[in-house]
Amino acid sequence: MMDLERVNAYMARVEESEKKTFKPVSQKLKVGVDLGTAYIVLVVLDEENNPIACEKQAASVLKDGVVIDYSGALRIVKELKAKLEERLGTELLNCAIAMPAGTESSARTHQYVAEGAGLEVTAILDEPSAANAIYQIEDGVVVDIGGGTTGLAILQNGKVVQIEDEPTGGTHLSLVLAGNYHIPFAEAETIKQDYARHREILPIVKPVIEKMATIVRRYVSKDSVDTIYLCGGTCCLTGIETIFEKETGIPTVKPTNPFLVTPAGIAMNCKA
């Protein structure tokens, strides 16, 4: 089982590093570059994986895990890297990157973006496996729901035995909200991120969440795994774990802040 208390404490520190810069134990720094459908995030850890600094920016330069606006992605990564370097007073050299499970063919483009921003890519992995660097589970399934995709990694004895990914994510929730309220997509995104309105919107987006749970149920059953571990920005939606648990019949857990789990896990895999 995942040590939820440990994960929540660690993620609180990562979240704090957005506003506060922590002192690293040495000059060796590890960077995680997470090119997401809704956000681009850079997380910096020291060589002992202590959170040091984090920067993020809303972006729409990817679709279903694939870069569709290379110059836009490059510009944002350069800007975030520059902000971090100014905060840290040093140049960032190495990074790790990750793809949604099943979109490894786009790894080359992700790598070009990171390299174009002046970073050497020392590790490439799939997003659910990156998340498990934080969760450290031996058996179960890690489900990473981002803006464009629902990806999963099935773990047995601490090893990933199967990865899957399908194009249903937070963008689809926003589209449903935009249609329901007759508002622009950007406004629907804002409503989705407003915790005070989660109870109101949950019944509206429930069918999409049930579809995400059905994707997971296609690959796992309560006979094969005992727990589903959620992460990714879409999982910030209050009550999403309850719908997953009901739809799959498998106990489902998530940390207090599932949004930064994957980028922090990506950084952990960087070879400093």
C-alpha positions in Angstrom: 0.0 0.0 0.0 1.0 3.6 -0.6 2.1 5.6 2.4 -0.4 8.4 1.9 0.9 10.5 4.8 4.5 10.4 3.3 3.2 11.3 -0.2 1.0 14.1 1.1 3.9 15.6 3.1 6.3 15.4 0.1 3.8 16.9 -2.3 3.0 19.7 0.1 6.7 20.5 -0.1 6.7 20.4 -3.9 3.7 22.7 -4.0 5.5 25.1 -1.5 8.5 25.2 -3.9 6.4 27.1 -6.4 6.6 30.2 -4.1 9.6 29.4 -2.0 13.1 28.3 -3.2 14.7 25.7 -0.9 18.5 25.2 -0.4 19.8 22.1 -2.1 22.2 19.7 -0.3 24.8 20.1 -3.2 25.2 21.7 -6.6 23.8 18.7 -8.4 20.2 19.4 -9.4 17.6 17.2 -11.1 14.9 18.6 -13.4 11.6 17.1 -14.5 10.1 18.6 -17.6 6.4 17.7 -17.9 4.8 18.8 -21.2 1.1 18.4 -20.5 -2.0 19.1 -22.5 -3.2 21.9 -20.1 0.0 22.8 -18.3 3.8 22.7 -18.7 5.6 22.1 -15.4 9.3 22.1 -14.5 10.2 20.7 -11.1 13.7 20.9 -9.6 15.0 18.5 -6.9 18.4 18.1 -5.3 20.4 14.9 -5.6 18.6 13.5 -2.5 15.2 14.2 -4.2 14.3 17.1 -1.8 12.0 19.6 -3.6 13.9 22.9 -4.4 11.8 24.9 -6.9 8.9 24.5 -9.3 7.4 26.6 -12.1 4.3 26.0 -14.2 2.3 27.7 -17.0 -1.0 27.0 -18.6 -0.5 25.9 -22.2 -2.3 24.4 -25.2 0.7 23.2 -27.2 -0.1 19.5 -26.9 -3.0 17.3 -28.0 -3.4 13.8 -26.5 0.3 13.8 -25.4 1.6 14.9 -28.8 3.3 18.2 -29.4 1.3 20.2 -31.9 2.9 23.6 -31.4 6.7 23.0 -31.2 7.7 26.7 -31.1 5.1 27.5 -28.4 6.3 24.5 -26.3 9.9 25.6 -26.7 9.2 29.2 -25.8 7.4 28.2 -22.6 10.0 25.7 -21.4 12.7 28.3 -22.1 10.8 30.9 -20.0 10.2 28.5 -17.1 13.8 27.4 -17.1 15.0 31.0 -17.1 12.7 31.8 -14.1 14.0 28.8 -12.2 17.7 29.7 -13.0 17.1 33.2 -11.8 15.6 31.9 -8.5 18.4 29.3 -8.0 21.3 31.5 -9.2 22.7 28.6 -11.3 22.3 27.0 -14.7 20.1 23.9 -15.1 21.8 21.3 -17.2 20.1 17.9 -17.1 16.5 16.8 -17.1 14.2 13.8 -17.5 11.0 13.8 -19.6 8.0 11.6 -19.8 5.2 10.7 -22.3 1.7 9.5 -21.7 1.7 5.7 -21.8 1.5 4.4 -25.3 2.7 7.7 -27.0 6.4 6.9 -26.9 6.7 7.7 -30.6 6.4 11.4 -29.7 9.4 11.1 -27.3 11.7 12.6 -30.0 9.7 15.8 -30.2 9.6 16.1 -26.4 13.3 15.6 -26.4 13.9 18.3 -29.0 11.9 20.8 -26.9 13.9 20.1 -23.8 17.2 20.2 -25.7 16.2 23.4 -27.6 15.8 25.0 -24.1 19.3 24.1 -23.3 18.8 20.9 -21.2 20.4 17.5 -21.7 17.8 14.7 -21.5 19.2 12.0 -19.3 16.0 9.8 -18.9 12.8 9.2 -20.8 9.9 7.3 -19.2 6.1 6.9 -19.3 4.0 9.2 -17.0 2.4 6.5 -14.7 5.8 5.0 -14.0 7.1 8.5 -13.2 4.3 8.9 -10.7 5.2 5.7 -9.1 8.6 7.1 -8.2 6.6 9.2 -5.7 4.0 6.5 -4.8 6.5 3.6 -4.5 3.8 0.9 -4.7 4.7 -2.7 -5.3 1.3 -4.0 -6.5 -1.7 -2.1 -8.0 -2.4 0.2 -10.8 -1.3 3.9 -11.2 -3.8 5.9 -13.2 -2.5 9.3 -14.5 -5.4 11.4 -15.9 -4.0 14.5 -17.6 -5.7 17.1 -19.9 -5.7 14.8 -22.9 -5.3 11.2 -21.9 -6.0 8.5 -19.3 -2.9 6.4 -18.8 -2.3 3.5 -16.5 0.6 1.4 -15.4 -0.1 -2.0 -13.8 2.6 -3.0 -11.2 3.5 -6.4 -9.8 6.3 -6.8 -7.3 7.4 -3.2 -7.9 7.8 -3.7 -11.7 5.6 -2.3 -14.5 4.1 -5.2 -16.3 1.7 -3.4 -18.6 1.0 0.2 -19.7 -2.0 1.5 -21.5 -3.3 4.9 -22.6 -6.5 6.3 -24.2 -7.4 9.8 -25.3 -9.9 10.8 -22.6 -8.9 13.5 -20.1 -9.6 16.8 -18.4 -10.2 18.6 -21.8 -13.2 16.4 -22.3 -14.6 17.4 -18.9 -14.2 21.1 -19.8 -15.9 20.5 -23.2 -18.9 18.9 -21.4 -19.1 21.9 -18.9 -18.8 24.4 -21.8 -21.7 22.7 -23.6 -23.8 22.4 -20.4 -23.4 26.1 -19.3 -23.2 27.5 -22.9 -19.9 29.2 -22.1 -16.4 29.4 -23.8 -14.0 26.5 -23.2 -11.6 28.8 -21.2 -14.4 29.7 -18.8 -15.3 26.0 -18.4 -11.6 25.3 -17.5 -11.7 28.0 -14.8 -14.9 26.5 -13.3 -13.4 23.1 -13.3 -10.4 24.3 -11.3 -12.6 26.1 -8.7 -12.9 23.7 -5.7 -15.9 25.6 -4.4 -17.9 24.5 -7.5 -16.8 20.8 -7.6 -19.9 19.5 -5.9 -22.0 21.4 -8.5 -20.2 20.2 -11.6 -19.6 16.6 -10.5 -23.0 15.3 -11.7 -22.5 17.0 -15.0 -19.1 15.5 -15.8 -19.8 12.1 -14.1 -20.5 10.3 -17.4 -17.0 11.3 -18.6 -15.4 10.1 -15.4 -17.3 6.8 -15.6 -15.8 6.4 -19.1 -12.3 6.9 -17.7 -13.0 4.3 -15.0 -14.3 2.0 -17.7 -11.0 2.4 -19.6 -9.2 1.2 -16.4 -11.7 -1.6 -15.8 -10.9 -2.9 -19.3 -7.4 -3.8 -18.2 -7.7 -4.6 -14.5 -10.2 -6.3 -12.2 -10.5 -6.6 -8.4 -9.1 -10.1 -8.8 -5.9 -8.8 -10.4 -5.3 -5.6 -8.4 -6.3 -4.5 -5.0 -6.0 -0.7 -5.3 -6.2 2.0 -7.9 -3.8 5.0 -7.3 -4.9 8.2 -9.0 -2.7 11.2 -10.1 -2.7 14.0 -12.7 -4.4 17.4 -12.8 -7.8 16.0 -13.6 -7.8 14.0 -10.4 -7.9 17.3 -8.4 -11.7 17.1 -9.0 -13.3 16.4 -5.6 -15.1 13.1 -5.6 -13.4 11.6 -8.7 -12.0 8.7 -6.6 -15.5 7.8 -5.3 -16.8 7.4 -8.9 -13.8 5.3 -9.9 -14.3 3.0 -6.9 -18.0 2.5 -7.6 -17.4 1.9 -11.3 -14.5 -0.5 -11.0 -15.3 -2.1 -7.6 -11.6 -1.5 -6.6 -10.6 0.7 -3.7 -9.3 4.0 -5.1 -7.0 6.5 -3.4 -5.4 9.8 -4.4 -3.1 12.3 -2.5 -4.2 15.7 -1.5 -2.5 17.3 -4.5 -2.3 14.8 -7.4 -1.4 17.5 -10.0 2.4 17.8 -9.3 2.9 14.0 -8.6 4.0 13.2 -12.2 6.4 16.1 -12.8 8.1 15.5 -9.4 8.4 11.8 -10.3 9.9 12.7 -13.6 12.5 14.8 -11.9 13.4 11.9 -9.5 14.4 9.9 -12.6 16.8 12.6 -13.9 20.5 11.6 -13.7 22.1 14.7 -12.2 
